[in-house]
Amino acid sequence: PGPQERILLRSLGLSAKPSPSSPGPVPPVLWRIFHKRRTLARPGEPQSCRVEEFHVPGDIVRVFADRGRFLPEGQPPGRLCLRKLLFFNLSALEEGERLTMAQLELRFHHNSYQPASPGQVLELRLYRASPGGLPRPGRSPLVERSFVQLRKSLPLDLSAALKDGAAPGSNLALVLEISAGGDGGTPRSPCGSSDAFAATSLLLVTLGPRCRAARGR
Amino acid sequence: RSPPSPPLTPSPLCKPRRLYISFSDVGWENWIIAPQGYLANYCGGDCPFPLAAELNSTNHAVLQTMVHSLDPQGTPQPCCVPVRLSPISILYYDNSDNVVLRHYEDMVVDECGCR
């Protein structure tokens, strides 16, 4: 790569030319934003440092793939449908970027991931984890939700959890637990089809240094 | 009969000129998802005396063309530069295979002027 390429990459906010090794599919939400912006007659200043689709300031939208692993089921036995470490490598975030939105998306194979018997609910908890993959002791969950049915795609807003816009360092580790709650007694398999879990990704919107300077002015 | 129309010669006056940037020409197609290229354009042409109104010029540029017409060696013509630009968004893979949608200001020349 010649000096011109390095200068151009730097002007695009990249320290080096990316060389993706196993690029995955482009999330539909990014295609939607991209195409909407292309059709905009004259994208004015307001769009430049704002992501209208999420109503937040920002000029960089990233989707991080989950690099975590399934964890051994803990207590109580039999009621836990899923326990997984979610691990996101955030080293791509540059110095000076300010986080304006964080959304976790859980995706399931089936259109609905439901408990085996009526009257039961599925409880979802998300904890901040140590890099080793264990919930930090005594910490209350970042997110706690109950569902009668889980849809194919479940967005969870983490913005409040990642406070004051500071990007959570070079990585983010969370433990996801889905368990069967409600009055269920001890049915045979409380979780219904537990192979419904498909994947997780983390969408971050940040305000890059240039936009931050422009907003400051 | 009207005289034969003069051959279409590109106007020498300052205006946007076509420039297509193709990312595949610079070997970036493996990490840039979209667009694979875009019309960036550039400004080219003269800013002669008297400066026409549509050349989107400043009072200073009008004065400078006047001085240039009196003293071509001493004072240059004003420059033909972008006066209005638009942003584009680029969708790409970063080094960790994450998908990034990034918005870049001032990437397309919409309008030129004499400054």
Interface residues (C-beta under 8 A of the other chain):
Chain A: E5 L12 G13 L14 A16 K17 P18 S19 P20 S21 S22 P23 G24 V26 P27 L30 W31 I33 F34 R37 R38 R42 P43 Q47 S48 C49 D59 I60 V61 R62 V63 F64 A65 N89 S91 A92 G208 R210
Chain B: V26 W28 N30 W31 I33 A34 P35 S86 P87 I88 S89 I90 L91 Y92 Y93 D94 N95 S96 D97 N98 V99 V100 L101 R102 H103 Y104 E105
